[in-house]
Structures are given as structure tokens and as C-alpha cells.
Amino acid sequence: MSYTVTNFLPLSGKDVITVNPRTGEILLTGALDFEEVNVFHFRIEAQDKGYPPLSGHCRVVLQVLDVND
């Protein structure tokens, strides 16, 4: 299986969210700030290595909480 992440809303999500292509684990690569963006939407696609390759996808909604409140 291989995993890719696409369709970020807002586009700034590309700078702080990534997916491990082998495991599908969602990782943060930067700090999240509730005051800037409090919700990220993106799509993860999984594809097998068969012939022909089969794929599936899911929508992920990541909600950032304000730790000061």
C-alpha cells in the first residue's frame, strides 16, 4: 500500500500536515495556531501495488483546539 494526501483546505495545510507514504500515519511538520486556522480538511488516498492498482480514499477533518481556553 502507498498513501498520499491531497486537496488541502486551506492550502496552508500542505506546510504543516503530511502522511507517511508507507503507513498512512498523519504527521504534523509544523506548529498549529488556533487563531490562524482552526480546521483543516484534506483527503488521503490509499493505493495497492496490484495490477491494475486499486485505490480508495477518505476525507479527514482536523480540528485545532485553543489550549489557552
C-alpha positions in Angstrom: 0.0 0.0 0.0 1.0 3.6 -0.6 -0.7 6.7 0.8 -0.8 10.2 -0.5 -2.5 13.3 0.9 -4.3 15.8 -1.4 -7.0 18.5 -1.6 -5.9 20.7 1.4 -8.4 23.3 2.6 -6.9 25.8 3.4 -3.8 25.3 1.2 -1.6 26.3 4.1 -2.2 22.7 5.4 0.5 21.5 3.0 3.0 23.3 5.2 2.1 21.6 8.5 0.5 18.2 7.6 2.0 15.2 5.9 1.2 11.5 5.6 3.7 8.7 5.9 3.5 7.1 2.4 4.1 3.5 3.7 1.9 3.5 6.8 -0.7 6.2 6.3 0.2 7.8 9.6 -0.8 11.5 9.7 2.1 13.7 10.9 2.5 17.4 11.8 5.5 19.0 10.4 4.9 22.5 11.9 3.1 24.3 14.7 -0.7 24.7 14.5 -2.2 28.1 15.6 -5.9 28.2 16.5 -6.0 31.9 15.8 -4.8 31.4 12.2 -6.7 28.3 11.2 -8.9 26.2 13.4 -10.0 23.5 10.9 -8.1 21.7 8.1 -9.8 19.5 5.5 -7.8 17.1 3.4 -8.1 13.8 1.5 -6.0 10.7 1.9 -5.8 8.2 -0.9 -4.5 4.6 -0.5 -3.4 2.5 -3.5 -2.2 -1.1 -3.6 0.5 -2.5 -5.7 -1.6 -4.9 -7.7 -2.1 -5.0 -11.4 -4.2 -3.0 -12.1 -3.7 -1.0 -8.9 -6.8 -0.4 -6.8 -7.3 2.7 -4.7 -9.6 4.2 -2.1 -9.8 7.5 -0.3 -11.2 9.1 2.8 -11.8 12.7 3.9 -10.1 13.9 7.1 -11.2 16.9 9.2 -8.5 18.0 11.7 -9.9 20.5 14.2 -7.4 22.6 16.1 -8.3 23.3 19.8 -7.4 26.5 21.6 -5.3 25.4 24.5 -5.5 28.9 26.1 -9.2 28.5 26.7 
